[in-house]
Amino acid sequence: MKAKDLRAMDEAALNKELEDLLKAQFSLRLQKSYQQIQNTSQIRKTRRDIARVRTILAEKAATK
């Protein structure tokens, strides 16, 4: 997911996206603990996407 695409979203959509990413991260962590995950790089990508969304939410809050 690109920052440009996220900046075009409103705050409600960003909060929904953040919630979905946090659920995905939890699921990936569970899969890792049970050694069922095939692509471990997905954890890193999800973590970075979460940070990206939180950064853009902070930017939007600062401009208000």
Phi and psi restraints in degrees (value plus and minus 20) as a CYANA .aco file:
   2 LYS   PHI    -116.8   -76.8
   2 LYS   PSI     128.5   168.5
   3 ALA   PHI     -83.4   -43.4
   3 ALA   PSI     -54.0   -14.0
   4 LYS   PHI     -80.6   -40.6
   4 LYS   PSI     -62.4   -22.4
   5 ASP   PHI     -86.8   -46.8
   5 ASP   PSI     -58.5   -18.5
   6 LEU   PHI     -89.0   -49.0
   6 LEU   PSI     -56.8   -16.8
   7 ARG   PHI     -85.3   -45.3
   7 ARG   PSI     -44.0    -4.0
   8 ALA   PHI     -97.5   -57.5
   8 ALA   PSI     -36.1     3.9
   9 MET   PHI    -101.3   -61.3
   9 MET   PSI     135.4   175.4
  10 ASP   PHI    -107.6   -67.6
  10 ASP   PSI     155.1   195.1
  11 GLU   PHI     -84.3   -44.3
  11 GLU   PSI     -57.9   -17.9
  12 ALA   PHI     -83.4   -43.4
  12 ALA   PSI     -62.5   -22.5
  13 ALA   PHI     -87.2   -47.2
  13 ALA   PSI     -57.0   -17.0
  14 LEU   PHI     -87.0   -47.0
  14 LEU   PSI     -60.2   -20.2
  15 ASN   PHI     -84.6   -44.6
  15 ASN   PSI     -57.7   -17.7
  16 LYS   PHI     -85.7   -45.7
  16 LYS   PSI     -62.4   -22.4
  17 GLU   PHI     -82.7   -42.7
  17 GLU   PSI     -61.6   -21.6
  18 LEU   PHI     -82.6   -42.6
  18 LEU   PSI     -63.0   -23.0
  19 GLU   PHI     -81.5   -41.5
  19 GLU   PSI     -63.7   -23.7
  20 ASP   PHI     -83.4   -43.4
  20 ASP   PSI     -61.2   -21.2
  21 LEU   PHI     -86.9   -46.9
  21 LEU   PSI     -57.4   -17.4
  22 LEU   PHI     -86.2   -46.2
  22 LEU   PSI     -57.8   -17.8
  23 LYS   PHI     -85.8   -45.8
  23 LYS   PSI     -60.6   -20.6
  24 ALA   PHI     -84.7   -44.7
  24 ALA   PSI     -60.2   -20.2
  25 GLN   PHI     -83.4   -43.4
  25 GLN   PSI     -62.4   -22.4
  26 PHE   PHI     -81.4   -41.4
  26 PHE   PSI     -64.2   -24.2
  27 SER   PHI     -81.8   -41.8
  27 SER   PSI     -62.6   -22.6
  28 LEU   PHI     -85.5   -45.5
  28 LEU   PSI     -58.3   -18.3
  29 ARG   PHI     -85.2   -45.2
  29 ARG   PSI     -57.9   -17.9
  30 LEU   PHI     -85.0   -45.0
  30 LEU   PSI     -63.7   -23.7
  31 GLN   PHI     -81.4   -41.4
  31 GLN   PSI     -58.6   -18.6
  32 LYS   PHI     -85.6   -45.6
  32 LYS   PSI     -60.3   -20.3
  33 SER   PHI     -87.7   -47.7
  33 SER   PSI     -50.1   -10.1
  34 TYR   PHI    -112.2   -72.2
  34 TYR   PSI     -15.5    24.5
  35 GLN   PHI      36.9    76.9
  35 GLN   PSI      21.1    61.1
  36 GLN   PHI    -126.9   -86.9
  36 GLN   PSI     -25.8    14.2
  37 ILE   PHI    -102.8   -62.8
  37 ILE   PSI     116.2   156.2
  38 GLN   PHI    -113.4   -73.4
  38 GLN   PSI     -63.6   -23.6
  39 ASN   PHI    -130.5   -90.5
  39 ASN   PSI      74.0   114.0
  40 THR   PHI     -92.2   -52.2
  40 THR   PSI     -37.1     2.9
  41 SER   PHI     -88.6   -48.6
  41 SER   PSI     -36.9     3.1
  42 GLN   PHI     -84.3   -44.3
  42 GLN   PSI     -51.5   -11.5
  43 ILE   PHI     -82.4   -42.4
  43 ILE   PSI     -66.7   -26.7
  44 ARG   PHI     -83.3   -43.3
  44 ARG   PSI     -62.8   -22.8
  45 LYS   PHI     -83.2   -43.2
  45 LYS   PSI     -61.3   -21.3
  46 THR   PHI     -85.7   -45.7
  46 THR   PSI     -62.7   -22.7
  47 ARG   PHI     -81.7   -41.7
  47 ARG   PSI     -60.1   -20.1
  48 ARG   PHI     -91.1   -51.1
  48 ARG   PSI     -55.3   -15.3
  49 ASP   PHI     -84.6   -44.6
  49 ASP   PSI     -59.0   -19.0
  50 ILE   PHI     -81.1   -41.1
  50 ILE   PSI     -65.9   -25.9
  51 ALA   PHI     -82.6   -42.6
  51 ALA   PSI     -58.8   -18.8
  52 ARG   PHI     -83.9   -43.9
  52 ARG   PSI     -64.5   -24.5
  53 VAL   PHI     -86.0   -46.0
  53 VAL   PSI     -63.5   -23.5
  54 ARG   PHI     -83.5   -43.5
  54 ARG   PSI     -56.7   -16.7
  55 THR   PHI     -84.4   -44.4
  55 THR   PSI     -64.0   -24.0
  56 ILE   PHI     -89.1   -49.1
  56 ILE   PSI     -55.4   -15.4
  57 LEU   PHI     -83.2   -43.2
  57 LEU   PSI     -60.5   -20.5
  58 ALA   PHI     -85.5   -45.5
  58 ALA   PSI     -59.0   -19.0
  59 GLU   PHI     -82.4   -42.4
  59 GLU   PSI     -63.6   -23.6
  60 LYS   PHI     -86.0   -46.0
  60 LYS   PSI     -57.4   -17.4
  61 ALA   PHI     -89.0   -49.0
  61 ALA   PSI     -54.0   -14.0
  62 ALA   PHI     -92.7   -52.7
  62 ALA   PSI     -46.5    -6.5
  63 THR   PHI    -105.7   -65.7
  63 THR   PSI     -27.1    12.9
